[in-house]
Each structure stands twice: as structure tokens, then as C-alpha cells.
Amino acid sequence: MVVPIKAIIFDFDGTLANTLPVCDYAFQHVFKEFDQRDLSSAEIRAMFGPSETGIIRKNLLHGDTEEAIELYYTKYLEQHGQLVDHNQEIHELLLHLRKKGMKLGIVTGKARRSLDISLKALQMEHFFDAIITGDDVAQPKPDPEGLFKALAMLDVSPQEAIFIGDSDADIQAGISANVLTVGVHWLPDYQTLEFAVAPNSSYRTAAEFMESLETGGHYES
């Protein structure tokens, strides 16, 4: 049975924007300032799952987590322009999907505050019909809660959607939600080199993914 795809839902960090370096930078400043800990990018990313506020509250040894959270956002905003480049391929992909009449969504572990900083800086605010952040769910990915919420907001069934992400948590969430799940390594920095659970398909460039949509590669269910 052929089911038309009506919605594309994206993870954000490492999928729609190369924001992992600025996340690392901000977290490293927080843990250095408050705990005198020098953490590597790998150590930081091992904490991913909850939103930034959740990560700090869970992992910071120092008691003043609210001040640490404010420092995170200060550093994130301060270095965003220097560490996060506009990606023309991603921009063209979003324009292309919009022209095709696709509904677009984001399901991210980021808090709304940092996502808004990035969307504004990258001029992406107007593309999305549904946005679910780490603030909007009780259970972060790999739990499919965020995807179910996005599907409801977009008014599509799981069979009518594709979820695109760069981490094991993304792939597991997509599979659990019963949506076609795409793993991508199309930005310079991404979370998972080899997926523990195989996605339905994977791509190394946004252009390859666009071509697969044009040829109907994702339309069979």
C-alpha cells in the first residue's frame, strides 16, 4: 500500500544546524566555572538526553544550578554567530519541502530558549508547523513522546511522516513511534557515528535525501 508522506519531522542539533560545537562550548564554560571540571566534547555529549537545564541540574556538582543555567545561555548566545554557520543545503532542503506542501516539525531535546536563539540566528523561525522541545515532554528521546506530540500537532498519522535525526536516541524514538526513520551524517558535527539500531535509510547529504523524495523512495509503507 502506498501512503503519501505529508510531514517531515527533524531533530535539531547535528541535523538541522551544526550547533553541537556551541553546545559544547557553553557546557564546558559552565562546568569549568562552577565545578572546576574540564570536560571533553565526548563527556558533554554523553550527558545528552534531557534539555540543557536538565543536564545542568542533573550533572552539576555546585549548588547554584540556576546561575549556571543563565551562564549557559549567555555563552550559547555569545558564541553562536562565531561557531554556527548558516548551511545553504539545509536551507534549500527546507524551502524545497515547503514548496512541495510538506508539513514540517522539530522534535529536539533542546530547551525552547536555546532553540529560539538558534532559529532566529539561522532565520529558520518561519519554516515549522510544530515544535516540540525538551521543555515540552516528560520523557526525552529515545522515548517517542515528543514525536507523538508532533504528529498530533501536525495532524498526520505515523505512516504519513518521516523523522530525521543524527543520534541513536533519534533513531530509537522514530522506530518506537512507527514513523519512517532517517539517520543523517550531513553536517560536520553529529552525535552518533554508527547507529546501534539501523534506521530505515541514511544519507550523507541533504541533496541525496531530496532526490530520494523525488524518486518516491520513502513513499511505500
MARBA-3410 file (N, C-alpha, C, O; in Angstrom, 1 decimal):
221
0.8,-1.2,0.0,0.0,0.0,0.0,0.9,1.3,0.0,1.8,1.4,0.8 ~ 0.6,2.2,-0.9,1.4,3.4,-1.0,0.7,4.5,-0.1,-0.5,4.8,-0.4 ~ 1.4,5.0,0.8,0.9,6.1,1.7,1.7,7.3,1.4,2.9,7.3,1.6 ~ 1.0,8.4,1.0,1.8,9.7,0.8,2.4,10.2,2.0,1.7,10.3,3.1 ~ 3.6,10.7,2.0,4.2,11.4,3.1,3.7,12.8,3.1,3.8,13.5,2.1
3.2,13.2,4.3,2.7,14.6,4.4,3.5,15.4,5.4,3.4,16.7,5.3 ~ 4.4,14.8,6.2,5.2,15.6,7.1,6.6,15.1,7.3,6.8,13.9,7.3 ~ 7.5,16.0,7.4,8.9,15.7,7.8,9.2,16.3,9.1,9.1,17.5,9.3 ~ 9.7,15.5,10.0,10.0,16.0,11.4,11.5,15.8,11.6,12.1,14.8,11.3 ~ 12.1,16.9,12.1,13.6,16.9,12.3,14.0,17.0,13.7,13.3,17.6,14.5
15.1,16.3,14.1,15.9,16.7,15.2,16.5,18.0,14.9,16.5,18.4,13.8 ~ 17.1,18.7,15.9,17.8,19.9,15.6,19.3,19.9,15.6,19.9,20.0,14.6 ~ 19.9,19.7,16.8,21.3,19.8,16.9,22.0,18.6,16.1,21.6,17.5,16.3 ~ 22.8,19.0,15.2,23.5,18.0,14.4,22.7,17.5,13.2,23.2,16.7,12.4 ~ 21.4,18.0,13.1,20.6,17.5,12.0,20.2,18.7,11.2,20.4,18.8,9.9
19.5,19.7,11.8,19.2,21.0,11.0,20.2,22.0,11.1,20.3,22.9,10.3 ~ 21.0,22.0,12.2,22.1,23.0,12.3,23.3,22.4,13.0,23.2,21.5,13.9 ~ 24.4,22.9,12.6,25.7,22.4,13.2,26.0,23.2,14.6,26.9,23.9,14.7 ~ 25.0,22.9,15.5,25.1,23.6,16.8,25.8,22.9,17.9,26.0,23.4,19.0 ~ 26.2,21.7,17.6,26.9,20.9,18.7,28.2,21.6,19.2,28.4,21.6,20.4
29.0,22.3,18.3,30.1,23.0,18.9,29.8,24.1,19.9,30.5,24.3,20.9 ~ 28.7,24.8,19.6,28.3,25.9,20.5,27.7,25.3,21.8,27.9,25.9,22.9 ~ 27.0,24.2,21.7,26.6,23.5,22.9,27.7,23.1,23.8,27.8,23.3,25.0 ~ 28.7,22.4,23.1,29.9,22.0,23.9,30.6,23.2,24.6,30.9,23.1,25.7 ~ 30.8,24.3,23.8,31.4,25.5,24.3,30.7,26.0,25.6,31.3,26.3,26.6
29.4,26.1,25.5,28.6,26.7,26.6,28.7,25.8,27.9,28.9,26.2,29.0 ~ 28.5,24.4,27.6,28.6,23.5,28.7,30.0,23.5,29.4,30.1,23.4,30.6 ~ 31.0,23.5,28.5,32.4,23.5,29.1,32.6,24.7,30.0,33.3,24.6,31.0 ~ 32.1,25.8,29.6,32.3,27.0,30.4,31.5,26.9,31.7,32.1,27.2,32.8 ~ 30.3,26.3,31.7,29.5,26.1,32.9,30.3,25.2,33.9,30.4,25.6,35.1
30.7,24.0,33.4,31.3,23.1,34.3,32.7,23.5,34.8,33.1,23.2,35.9 ~ 33.4,24.3,34.0,34.7,24.9,34.4,34.5,25.9,35.5,35.2,26.0,36.5 ~ 33.5,26.8,35.2,33.2,27.9,36.1,32.7,27.5,37.5,33.2,28.0,38.5 ~ 31.8,26.5,37.5,31.1,26.2,38.7,31.7,25.0,39.4,31.7,24.9,40.7 ~ 32.2,24.0,38.6,32.8,22.8,39.3,34.3,22.6,39.1,34.9,21.7,39.6
34.9,23.6,38.4,36.3,23.5,38.1,36.7,22.1,37.4,37.7,21.5,37.6 ~ 35.7,21.7,36.5,35.9,20.5,35.7,36.2,20.8,34.3,35.4,21.6,33.7 ~ 37.2,20.2,33.7,37.4,20.4,32.2,36.9,19.2,31.5,37.4,18.1,31.6 ~ 35.7,19.4,30.9,35.1,18.2,30.2,35.3,18.3,28.7,35.2,19.3,28.1 ~ 35.5,17.1,28.1,35.7,17.0,26.7,34.3,17.0,26.0,33.3,16.9,26.7
34.3,17.2,24.7,33.1,17.1,24.0,32.4,15.8,24.1,31.1,15.7,24.3 ~ 33.1,14.7,24.2,32.6,13.4,24.3,31.9,13.3,25.7,30.8,12.7,25.8 ~ 32.5,13.8,26.7,31.9,13.8,28.1,30.7,14.6,28.1,29.7,14.2,28.8 ~ 30.6,15.7,27.5,29.4,16.6,27.4,28.3,15.8,26.7,27.2,15.8,27.2 ~ 28.6,15.3,25.6,27.6,14.7,24.7,27.0,13.4,25.4,25.9,12.9,25.1
27.8,12.7,26.2,27.3,11.6,27.0,26.2,11.9,27.9,25.4,11.1,28.4 ~ 26.1,13.2,28.3,25.0,13.7,29.2,23.8,14.0,28.4,22.7,14.2,29.0 ~ 23.8,14.1,27.1,22.6,14.5,26.3,21.5,13.6,26.5,21.6,12.4,26.8 ~ 20.3,14.1,26.3,19.0,13.4,26.6,18.1,14.4,27.1,17.1,14.9,26.4 ~ 18.2,14.9,28.4,17.4,16.0,28.9,17.8,17.3,28.2,18.8,17.4,27.4
17.0,18.3,28.4,17.3,19.7,27.9,18.6,20.2,28.6,19.1,19.5,29.5 ~ 19.1,21.3,28.2,20.3,21.9,28.8,20.1,22.1,30.3,20.9,21.8,31.1 ~ 18.9,22.6,30.6,18.6,22.9,32.0,18.6,21.6,32.8,19.1,21.5,33.9 ~ 18.0,20.5,32.2,18.0,19.2,32.8,19.4,18.6,33.0,19.7,18.0,34.0 ~ 20.2,18.8,32.0,21.6,18.3,32.0,22.4,19.0,33.2,23.1,18.3,33.9
22.2,20.3,33.3,23.0,21.0,34.3,22.4,20.6,35.7,23.2,20.4,36.6 ~ 21.1,20.6,35.9,20.6,20.2,37.2,21.0,18.8,37.6,21.1,18.5,38.8 ~ 21.1,17.9,36.6,21.5,16.5,36.9,23.0,16.3,37.2,23.3,15.5,38.0 ~ 23.8,17.1,36.5,25.2,16.8,36.5,26.1,17.8,37.2,27.3,17.5,37.5 ~ 25.6,19.0,37.5,26.4,20.0,38.1,26.6,19.6,39.6,25.6,19.3,40.3
27.8,19.7,40.1,28.1,19.4,41.5,27.8,20.6,42.4,27.3,20.5,43.5 ~ 28.0,21.8,41.8,27.8,23.1,42.5,26.3,23.2,42.8,25.5,22.8,42.0 ~ 25.9,23.9,43.9,24.5,24.0,44.2,23.8,25.1,43.5,22.5,25.0,43.4 ~ 24.4,26.0,42.9,23.7,27.1,42.2,23.4,26.8,40.8,24.0,27.4,39.8 ~ 22.5,25.9,40.6,22.2,25.5,39.2,21.5,26.6,38.4,21.7,26.7,37.2
20.7,27.4,39.0,20.0,28.5,38.2,21.0,29.5,37.7,20.8,29.9,36.5 ~ 22.0,29.9,38.4,23.0,30.8,37.9,23.8,30.1,36.8,24.2,30.7,35.8 ~ 24.1,28.8,37.0,24.8,28.0,36.0,24.0,28.0,34.7,24.6,28.1,33.6 ~ 22.7,27.8,34.8,21.8,27.8,33.6,21.9,29.1,32.8,22.0,29.1,31.6 ~ 21.9,30.2,33.6,22.0,31.5,33.0,23.3,31.7,32.3,23.3,32.3,31.2
24.4,31.2,32.9,25.7,31.3,32.2,25.7,30.5,30.9,26.2,30.9,29.9 ~ 25.0,29.3,30.9,24.9,28.5,29.7,24.3,29.3,28.6,24.9,29.4,27.5 ~ 23.2,29.9,28.8,22.5,30.7,27.8,23.3,31.9,27.3,23.3,32.3,26.2 ~ 24.0,32.6,28.3,24.9,33.7,27.9,26.0,33.3,27.0,26.2,33.9,26.0 ~ 26.6,32.2,27.3,27.7,31.7,26.4,27.2,31.2,25.1,27.8,31.3,24.1
26.0,30.5,25.1,25.4,30.0,23.9,25.1,31.1,22.9,25.5,31.1,21.7 ~ 24.5,32.2,23.4,24.2,33.3,22.6,25.5,34.1,22.1,25.6,34.5,21.0 ~ 26.4,34.2,23.1,27.6,35.0,22.8,28.4,34.4,21.7,29.0,35.2,20.9 ~ 28.5,33.1,21.6,29.4,32.4,20.6,28.6,31.8,19.4,29.2,31.2,18.5 ~ 27.3,32.0,19.4,26.5,31.3,18.3,27.0,31.8,16.9,27.2,31.0,16.0
27.1,33.1,16.8,27.5,33.7,15.5,28.9,33.2,15.0,29.1,33.0,13.8 ~ 29.8,32.9,15.9,31.1,32.5,15.6,31.2,31.0,15.3,32.0,30.6,14.5 ~ 30.4,30.2,16.0,30.6,28.8,16.0,29.5,28.1,15.1,29.7,26.9,14.8 ~ 28.5,28.7,14.8,27.4,28.1,14.0,27.2,28.8,12.6,26.8,30.0,12.6 ~ 27.6,28.1,11.6,27.5,28.7,10.2,26.1,28.4,9.6,25.5,27.4,9.9
25.6,29.3,8.8,24.4,29.1,8.0,24.7,28.0,7.0,25.8,28.1,6.3 ~ 23.8,27.0,6.9,24.1,25.9,5.9,23.1,26.0,4.8,21.9,25.9,4.9 ~ 23.6,26.3,3.6,22.8,26.6,2.4,22.0,25.3,2.0,20.9,25.4,1.5 ~ 22.6,24.2,2.1,22.0,22.9,1.7,20.7,22.7,2.5,19.7,22.3,2.0 ~ 20.9,22.9,3.8,19.7,22.7,4.7,18.6,23.7,4.4,17.4,23.4,4.4
19.0,24.9,4.2,18.1,26.0,3.9,17.3,25.6,2.6,16.1,25.8,2.5 ~ 18.0,25.2,1.6,17.4,24.8,0.3,16.5,23.6,0.5,15.4,23.5,-0.1 ~ 16.9,22.6,1.4,16.0,21.5,1.7,14.7,21.9,2.3,13.6,21.5,1.9 ~ 14.7,22.8,3.2,13.5,23.3,3.9,12.6,24.1,2.9,11.4,23.9,2.9 ~ 13.2,24.9,2.1,12.5,25.6,1.0,11.8,24.6,0.1,10.6,24.8,-0.3
12.6,23.6,-0.3,12.1,22.6,-1.3,10.9,21.8,-0.7,9.8,21.6,-1.3 ~ 11.0,21.4,0.6,9.9,20.7,1.2,8.7,21.6,1.4,7.5,21.1,1.2 ~ 8.9,22.8,1.7,7.8,23.8,1.8,7.0,23.9,0.5,5.8,23.9,0.4 ~ 7.8,24.0,-0.6,7.2,24.2,-1.9,6.4,23.0,-2.3,5.4,23.0,-3.0 ~ 6.8,21.8,-1.8,6.1,20.5,-2.1,4.9,20.4,-1.2,4.1,19.5,-1.4
4.7,21.3,-0.3,3.5,21.3,0.5,3.6,20.4,1.8,2.6,20.1,2.4 ~ 4.9,20.1,2.1,5.1,19.3,3.3,4.9,20.1,4.6,5.2,21.2,4.7 ~ 4.3,19.4,5.6,4.3,20.0,6.9,5.6,19.7,7.5,6.2,18.6,7.4 ~ 6.2,20.6,8.3,7.5,20.5,8.9,7.4,20.6,10.4,6.7,21.5,10.9 ~ 8.2,19.8,11.1,8.2,19.8,12.5,9.6,19.6,13.1,10.5,19.2,12.3
9.8,20.0,14.3,11.1,19.8,15.1,10.7,19.0,16.3,9.8,19.4,17.1 ~ 11.5,18.0,16.6,11.4,17.3,17.9,12.9,17.3,18.4,13.7,16.6,17.9 ~ 13.1,18.1,19.5,14.5,18.3,19.9,14.6,18.2,21.5,13.6,18.5,22.1 ~ 15.7,17.7,21.9,15.9,17.7,23.4,16.3,19.1,23.9,16.3,19.3,25.1 ~ 16.6,20.1,23.0,17.0,21.4,23.4,15.8,22.1,24.2,14.7,21.7,24.0
16.2,22.9,25.1,15.2,23.8,25.7,14.7,24.8,24.7,15.4,25.2,23.8 ~ 13.5,25.3,24.9,12.9,26.3,24.0,13.8,27.5,23.9,13.9,28.1,22.8 ~ 14.4,28.0,25.0,15.2,29.2,24.9,16.4,29.1,24.0,16.6,30.1,23.2 ~ 17.1,28.0,24.1,18.3,27.9,23.2,17.8,27.7,21.7,18.5,28.1,20.8 ~ 16.8,26.9,21.6,16.3,26.7,20.2,15.8,28.0,19.6,16.2,28.2,18.4
15.2,28.8,20.3,14.7,30.1,19.7,15.9,31.0,19.3,15.9,31.7,18.3 ~ 17.0,30.9,20.1,18.2,31.6,19.8,18.7,31.2,18.4,19.1,32.0,17.6 ~ 18.8,29.8,18.3,19.3,29.3,17.0,18.4,29.5,15.8,18.9,29.9,14.8 ~ 17.1,29.3,16.0,16.2,29.5,14.9,16.2,31.0,14.4,16.2,31.2,13.2 ~ 16.3,31.9,15.3,16.4,33.3,15.0,17.7,33.6,14.2,17.7,34.3,13.2
18.8,33.1,14.8,20.1,33.4,14.2,20.3,32.8,12.8,20.9,33.4,11.9 ~ 19.6,31.7,12.6,19.7,31.0,11.3,18.5,31.3,10.4,18.4,30.7,9.3 ~ 17.7,32.2,10.8,16.5,32.6,10.0,15.6,31.4,9.6,15.2,31.3,8.4 ~ 15.4,30.6,10.6,14.6,29.4,10.3,13.2,29.4,11.0,12.4,28.5,10.9 ~ 12.9,30.5,11.7,11.6,30.5,12.5,10.4,30.2,11.8,9.4,29.6,12.3
10.3,30.6,10.5,9.1,30.6,9.7,8.8,29.3,9.1,7.7,29.1,8.5 ~ 9.7,28.3,9.2,9.6,27.1,8.4,8.6,26.0,9.1,8.1,25.2,8.4 ~ 8.5,26.1,10.4,7.9,24.9,11.1,6.5,25.1,11.6,6.1,26.1,12.2 ~ 5.7,24.0,11.4,4.3,24.0,11.8,4.2,23.4,13.2,3.2,23.7,13.9 ~ 5.2,22.7,13.7,5.1,22.1,15.0,6.5,22.0,15.6,7.5,21.6,14.9
6.7,22.5,16.8,8.0,22.4,17.5,7.8,21.8,18.9,7.0,22.4,19.7 ~ 8.5,20.7,19.2,8.4,20.1,20.5,9.9,20.1,21.0,10.8,19.6,20.4 ~ 10.1,20.8,22.2,11.4,20.9,22.8,11.5,20.0,24.0,10.5,19.3,24.4 ~ 12.7,20.0,24.6,12.8,19.2,25.8,12.0,19.7,27.0,11.7,19.0,27.9 ~ 11.5,21.0,26.9,10.6,21.6,27.9,9.2,21.0,27.8,8.4,21.1,28.7
8.9,20.4,26.7,7.5,20.0,26.4,7.2,18.6,26.7,6.1,18.1,26.5 ~ 8.2,17.8,27.1,8.0,16.4,27.3,8.4,15.9,28.7,9.3,16.6,29.3 ~ 7.8,14.9,29.2,8.2,14.3,30.5,9.4,13.3,30.3,10.2,13.2,31.1 ~ 9.4,12.7,29.1,10.4,11.7,28.8,11.1,12.1,27.5,10.5,12.1,26.4 ~ 12.4,12.4,27.6,13.2,12.7,26.4,13.4,11.5,25.5,13.2,10.4,25.9
13.8,11.8,24.2,14.2,10.7,23.3,15.3,9.9,24.0,16.2,10.5,24.7 ~ 15.3,8.6,23.9,14.7,7.8,22.9,13.2,7.5,23.1,12.6,6.8,22.3 ~ 12.6,8.0,24.2,11.1,7.8,24.3,10.4,8.6,23.2,10.9,9.7,22.8 ~ 9.4,8.0,22.6,8.7,8.6,21.4,7.7,9.7,21.8,7.0,10.2,20.9 ~ 7.6,10.1,23.1,6.6,11.1,23.5,6.6,12.3,22.6,5.5,12.8,22.2
7.8,12.9,22.4,7.9,14.1,21.6,7.4,13.9,20.2,6.7,14.8,19.6 ~ 7.7,12.8,19.6,7.2,12.5,18.2,5.7,12.4,18.2,5.0,12.9,17.3 ~ 5.1,11.7,19.2,3.7,11.5,19.2,3.0,12.9,19.3,2.0,13.2,18.7 ~ 3.6,13.8,20.1,3.0,15.2,20.3,3.1,15.9,19.0,2.2,16.6,18.6 ~ 4.3,15.8,18.3,4.4,16.5,17.0,3.5,16.0,16.0,2.9,16.7,15.2
3.3,14.6,15.9,2.3,14.1,14.9,0.9,14.6,15.2,0.2,14.9,14.2 ~ 0.5,14.7,16.5,-0.8,15.2,16.8,-0.9,16.7,16.4,-1.9,17.1,15.8 ~ 0.1,17.5,16.6,0.1,18.9,16.2,0.0,19.1,14.7,-0.6,20.0,14.2 ~ 0.7,18.2,14.0,0.7,18.2,12.5,-0.5,17.6,11.9,-0.7,17.7,10.7 ~ -1.2,16.8,12.7,-2.5,16.2,12.3,-2.1,15.1,11.2,-2.8,15.1,10.1
-1.1,14.3,11.4,-0.8,13.3,10.5,-0.6,12.0,11.3,-0.3,12.0,12.5 ~ -0.7,10.8,10.6,-0.5,9.5,11.2,1.0,9.2,11.1,1.7,9.8,10.4 ~ 1.4,8.2,11.9,2.8,7.8,11.8,3.2,7.4,10.4,4.4,7.6,10.0 ~ 2.3,6.8,9.7,2.6,6.3,8.4,2.8,7.4,7.4,3.3,7.2,6.2 ~ 2.4,8.6,7.7,2.4,9.8,6.8,3.6,10.7,7.1,3.7,11.8,6.6
4.5,10.2,8.0,5.6,11.1,8.5,7.0,10.4,8.4,7.1,9.2,8.4 ~ 8.0,11.2,8.3,9.4,10.8,8.3,10.0,11.6,9.4,9.8,12.8,9.6 ~ 10.9,10.9,10.2,11.7,11.6,11.3,13.1,11.4,10.9,13.6,10.4,10.6 ~ 13.8,12.6,11.0,15.2,12.6,10.6,16.1,13.0,11.8,15.8,14.1,12.4 ~ 17.1,12.3,12.1,18.0,12.6,13.2,19.4,12.1,13.0,19.7,11.3,12.1
20.3,12.5,14.0,21.7,12.1,13.8,22.2,11.3,15.0,23.4,11.0,15.1 ~ 21.3,10.9,15.9,21.7,10.1,17.1,21.0,8.8,17.3,19.9,8.6,16.7 ~ 21.6,7.9,18.1,20.9,6.7,18.4,19.5,7.0,19.0,18.5,6.3,18.8 ~ 19.4,8.0,19.9,18.2,8.3,20.6,17.1,8.7,19.5,15.9,8.4,19.7 ~ 17.5,9.4,18.5,16.6,9.8,17.4,16.1,8.6,16.7,14.9,8.4,16.5
17.0,7.7,16.3,16.6,6.5,15.6,15.6,5.7,16.4,14.6,5.2,15.9 ~ 16.0,5.4,17.7,15.1,4.6,18.5,13.8,5.2,18.7,12.8,4.5,18.8 ~ 13.7,6.6,18.9,12.4,7.2,19.1,11.6,7.1,17.8,10.4,6.8,17.9 ~ 12.2,7.3,16.7,11.4,7.2,15.4,10.9,5.8,15.2,9.7,5.7,14.8 ~ 11.7,4.8,15.5,11.2,3.4,15.3,10.1,3.1,16.3,9.1,2.5,16.0
10.3,3.6,17.5,9.2,3.4,18.6,7.9,4.0,18.2,6.8,3.6,18.5 ~ 8.0,5.2,17.5,6.8,5.9,17.1,6.2,5.4,15.8,5.2,5.8,15.4 ~ 6.9,4.4,15.2,6.4,3.7,14.0,6.4,4.7,12.8,5.5,4.6,11.9 ~ 7.3,5.7,12.7,7.5,6.5,11.6,8.7,6.1,10.8,9.6,5.5,11.3 ~ 8.7,6.3,9.5,9.9,6.1,8.7,11.0,6.9,9.3,10.9,8.1,9.5
12.1,6.3,9.6,13.2,7.0,10.3,14.5,7.0,9.5,15.0,6.0,9.0 ~ 15.0,8.2,9.4,16.2,8.5,8.6,17.3,9.0,9.5,17.2,9.9,10.2 ~ 18.5,8.3,9.3,19.7,8.7,10.0,20.5,9.5,9.1,20.7,9.2,7.9 ~ 21.1,10.7,9.6,21.9,11.5,8.7,23.2,11.9,9.4,23.4,12.0,10.6 ~ 24.2,12.0,8.5,25.5,12.5,8.8,25.9,13.5,7.8,26.9,13.4,7.1
25.0,14.5,7.7,25.2,15.5,6.6,25.8,16.9,7.1,26.0,17.8,6.3 ~ 26.0,17.0,8.4,26.6,18.2,8.9,28.0,17.8,9.5,28.3,16.7,9.7 ~ 28.9,18.8,9.7,30.3,18.5,10.1,30.3,17.8,11.5,31.1,16.9,11.7 ~ 29.4,18.1,12.4,29.4,17.6,13.7,28.0,16.9,14.0,27.0,17.5,13.8 ~ 28.1,15.6,14.3,26.9,14.8,14.6,27.1,13.9,15.8,28.3,13.7,16.2
26.0,13.4,16.4,26.2,12.7,17.7,26.6,11.3,17.6,27.4,10.8,18.4 ~ 26.1,10.5,16.6,26.4,9.1,16.5,27.1,8.7,15.2,26.5,9.0,14.1 ~ 28.2,8.1,15.3,29.0,7.7,14.1,28.4,6.5,13.4,28.1,6.5,12.2 ~ 28.1,5.5,14.2,27.5,4.2,13.8,26.2,4.0,14.6,26.3,3.9,15.8 ~ 25.1,3.9,13.9,23.8,3.7,14.7,23.7,2.3,15.2,24.0,1.4,14.5
23.3,2.3,16.5,23.2,1.0,17.2,22.0,0.2,16.6,22.1,-1.1,16.5 ~ 21.0,0.9,16.2,19.8,0.3,15.6,19.7,0.9,14.2,19.7,2.2,14.1 ~ 19.6,0.1,13.2,19.6,0.7,11.8,18.3,1.5,11.5,17.2,1.0,11.8 ~ 18.5,2.7,11.0,17.3,3.5,10.6,16.8,2.8,9.3,17.4,2.0,8.7 ~ 15.6,3.3,8.8,15.0,2.8,7.6,15.9,3.2,6.4,16.0,2.4,5.4
16.6,4.3,6.5,17.5,4.7,5.5,18.5,5.8,6.1,18.2,6.3,7.2 ~ 19.6,6.1,5.4,20.5,7.0,5.9,21.1,7.8,4.7,21.2,7.3,3.6 ~ 21.5,9.1,5.0,22.1,9.9,4.0,23.2,10.7,4.5,23.3,11.1,5.7 ~ 24.1,11.1,3.6,25.3,11.9,3.9,25.2,13.3,3.4,26.0,14.1,3.7 ~ 24.2,13.5,2.5,23.9,14.9,2.1,22.4,15.1,2.0,21.7,14.2,1.8
22.1,16.4,2.2,20.7,16.8,2.1,20.2,16.6,0.7,19.0,16.3,0.4 ~ 21.1,16.8,-0.3,20.7,16.6,-1.7,20.2,15.2,-2.0,19.3,14.9,-2.7 ~ 21.0,14.2,-1.4,20.6,12.8,-1.6,19.2,12.5,-1.0,18.4,11.8,-1.6 ~ 18.9,13.1,0.1,17.6,12.9,0.7,16.5,13.5,-0.2,15.5,12.9,-0.4 ~ 16.7,14.7,-0.7,15.8,15.4,-1.6,15.5,14.5,-2.8,14.4,14.4,-3.3
16.6,14.0,-3.4,16.5,13.1,-4.5,15.6,11.9,-4.2,14.8,11.4,-5.1 ~ 15.8,11.3,-3.0,15.0,10.1,-2.7,13.5,10.4,-2.6,12.7,9.6,-2.9 ~ 13.2,11.6,-2.1,11.8,12.0,-2.1,11.2,12.2,-3.5,10.1,11.7,-3.8 ~ 12.0,12.7,-4.4,11.6,12.9,-5.7,11.3,11.6,-6.5,10.4,11.5,-7.3 ~ 12.1,10.6,-6.1,12.0,9.3,-6.8,11.0,8.4,-6.1,10.8,7.3,-6.5
10.4,8.9,-5.0,9.4,8.1,-4.3,10.0,7.1,-3.4,9.3,6.1,-3.0 ~ 11.3,7.2,-3.0,11.9,6.2,-2.2,11.3,6.0,-0.8,11.5,5.0,-0.2 ~ 10.6,7.0,-0.3,10.1,7.0,1.0,8.6,6.8,1.0,7.9,6.8,2.1 ~ 8.0,6.6,-0.1,6.5,6.6,-0.2,5.8,5.3,0.0,4.6,5.2,0.1 ~ 6.6,4.2,0.1,6.0,2.9,0.3,5.9,2.5,1.8,6.9,2.8,2.5
4.8,2.0,2.2,4.6,1.7,3.6,4.3,0.2,3.7,4.1,-0.3,4.8
END
